[in-house]
């Protein structure tokens, strides 16, 4: 997977620049955020969210040939955890979950594609923590962040799969949008159920975090 690390092609340089921007942005975000206190409660909830998401990811309603699956709301536990504890814990938990997803059934053609499609894409589920008062908005922003990483990966690394005459950006948009949109809508439909929303609010009210 890492054999192309030293091949500084234009594509590799572009990816390194992108990863550098993401890394710098992440450090600035963390520096400007309030100090995050890692508690036992947070670790327990985070472990439970990762475990539940991982279990749900095994139930594949549909799977695409070059990776990407539709699942019964496997993103939702990570989104809920991020909303409960904030973006930084959510990003950390998402990073760990992304590595588990790779070990589960990863599809890798390049080391940089691995980073985009797994640890970075799943880390962005933590963006849900930016919308802690609106679970529906949190669901859409988390799903959109994850989609963007898959979309970029598709453009850069899977252009050969685009049908002749089809722009690679359109191909990546349709391919990655198909399973991501389905996943997002499934999660959104679940959070709109009044009983689910009430259960989430009760759970959130029992969690003591540093605001």
Secondary structure by P-SEA (a helix, b strand, c coil): cccccccccaaaaaaaaaaaaaaaaaaaaaaacccccccaaaaaaaaaaaaaaaaaaaccccccccbbbbccccaaaaaaaaaaccaaaaaaaaaaaaaaaaaabbbbccaaaaaaacaaaaaaccccccccccaaaaaaaaaaaaaaaaaaaaaccccccccccccaaaaaaaaaaaaaaaaaaaaaaaaacaaaaaaaaaaaaaccccc
